[in-house]
Every structure is written in structure tokens, then in C-alpha cells.
Amino acid sequence: MASATAKPMRQQVEEYIHTLQDEIVSAFEKLDPNASSFKRDSWVRPQGGKGQSCVFSMSPPSSERSNAHVPILEKAGVNISVVHGILPPAAIKQMRADHSTLPYDPDSQASLPFFAAGLSLVVHPQNPSAPTVHANYRYFEVTEPLPEGQEGTGKVIAWWFGGGSDLTPSYLFEEDAKHFHGTLKGACDEYGQELYPVFKEWCDKYFYIPHRGESRGIGGIFFDDLSDGHHAKLSDETPRPKTADELFKFIQSLGNAFIPSYFPILERRISAPSDEHKRRWQLLRRGRYVEFNLVYDRGTKFGLMTPGARIESILMSLPETARWEYMSELGNEKGSEEEKLIEILKKPRDWA
């Protein structure tokens, strides 16, 4: 995992996500200095671990605030969590379906210690022309159980990295899509030319809403189960980072790419003209966002079923406002900007 003189990987990841969270939150606050600061909420998990949620939300509307500053963001959260505990047999069996490197005898009915650290963010801007963005980067570790009464950490028997970043616009601007995907591709290509195409396709398939027949957004990258072992979506000959240290550098490259991938887009769109029609469409698209997150997203479903889970953090990804209309005509008008987006959501294309 690491040399005798290096810090344990779990410590390196924890230090990095703290730094990345500070950089991202500070960048948003600097972009809109007249808006309220993010609320920083530190928490402790009774079963083991801790985290910090940094959340921005608009103040409720008030007639006394009619001339108040309208912030760039409507709802945003940049969360980190560093948790540890015991995985019960049922959770281990479910996890092995996506993580083949986890050695486990299902008949043993044994529980195993785990450690997980990650950063997750979702940003819903105010302007309908500015896209929602999501990113998540995480590290997971499973260890051997220690004899009763012995303190410390057991031998690591499985570990992996996962993550991704994706863009969800209400209105499609091709230059934005090309910039976002191009930045992520650049961060991937440094570690292997075949990574971005695989992770891009994985993202398109993961963020698909079957009951709507469309994707949640225009994608980005998505990956999981990256370790030094065999990977189901990458051949053993594929040039890629494989050691824990190499993969950690890869994760850092992607995490550090968030600000340059998204902020130029946000800055281009925050002052775009808007009206009730565009706002209505934005809220309908946010309804799709809610549908995916609550019905299909693995992380949300896992979190809601986990005893002692911090529900406020799990549901942080949801927008403050969304809309559903019966048989809405929006998106069906031939030649409209709304139809232009729907065409891409039904048939994803390459952007980089």
C-alpha cells in the first residue's frame, strides 16, 4: 500500500479532501462576495468517524428584501466524510457485486472493519443558463478484524478508489460541454489515454433515467473499483495507474480539475438573460434530477438504508425547488432550445 516511511493512504486521502473542500468553498465565496457565506457544519458519527458539510442556500423570500443581492448560487453543498465501522455480512455481499477485489466467504457470515473517506459536491446555480454540477471522489478500505480487546487497524485486505464529475444543464451550450469534458479528458490523459473514453461511457450509462428514456445531464466521467487488481471495464494491458500512490495522484488530478472545469462555465452564464419560461424549464429539469437521485443513485439509496446515516448530508444533493407538470409541452416544441437539450439527453454524443 505504501512505503514504511509514507503516511497511511487513509491519512493522505483525509488530508487531501480537507484541503480540496477549503479550496472549492473559498472559490465560490470569492466569486460572489456579496452573498452569504457557506454554512460550515462539522459533525461526528456515533458509530465512528466525522465529517464537515459546507452548504449554501438562499434565504427565504421576503418583501423587505426586494432589493437584496441575488446570489449566483441557489443551493450548493461541498461535503467531506471520514467514517469507519463494521460492515455486516449483507452489506459485504452487496458490495462484492461491484468490487471484485474484496475477498470474502459468504458462508462465513463474518463482519469486516471498513474505512471510507470522500468528498461530494453538488451545485445548483440560480440562472437557468448556468448548469448544475456534481462531483465525488472517494477511497474505501476493508481490513482484517483484530482480536477482541486489541486496538489499532488490521491488515488491509481490499481497497479501491472511485469517483467522477458530471454536468447537468437546463440549456445546452456546446462550448460549455466541450470545455467541461475537455478539462476532464486532459486530467485523465496524463495517466492513460484510454481512461477518459471508458469513464465517459460509464458516466453516460450510470446517469440514465430508464423511466424517462433520457440521461440526467450531458455526463462527464464516472468510475469505481480502481485498485491494483483486475478491473471489469479495463483490460489488464490498458496503461493506467495501478498502485495506491499512483491512483491517489490520479484522484488528486481529477479533484484539482474541478474548479478549472466548471468555474469558466459558471462565470459565462451567471448574468445571462432569464424569464419565467426559462425558470419553469429549469425547475422541470431539476425534477428529473430529483427522480434520478432518489430512485436510481447507488450512493443515495445506500445512505438512506444505512442505520445511523446522516440524512441531511445524503439529501444535500437535492435542489431547493423543483417542478413536475402533467404532460408538459416544454421540450417537445420543434426547433426549441429545450428540444435541443432533450435530443442530447436521449442520444449522448462525444464532446472531447
ABEGO torsion letter per residue (X at the ends): XBBAABBBAAAAAAAAAAAAAAAAAAAAAAABAABBBBBBBBBBBAAEEBBBBBBBBBBBBBAAAAABBBBABABBBBBBBBBBEBBBAAAAAAAAAABAABBBBAAAGBBBBBBBBBBBBBBBBABAABBBBBBBBBBBBBBBBBBBGBBEBBBBABBBBBEEBBBBBABBBAAAAAAAAAAAAAAAAAAEAAAAAAAAAAAAAAABBAAAGBBABAEEBBBBGBBABBBAABBAABBBBABAAAAAAAAAAAAAAAAAAAAAAAAAAAABBBBAAAAAAAAAAAAAAAAAAAAABAAAAAAAABBGBBAAAAAAABBABBBBBBGBABGABBGBAAAAAAAAAABBBBAX
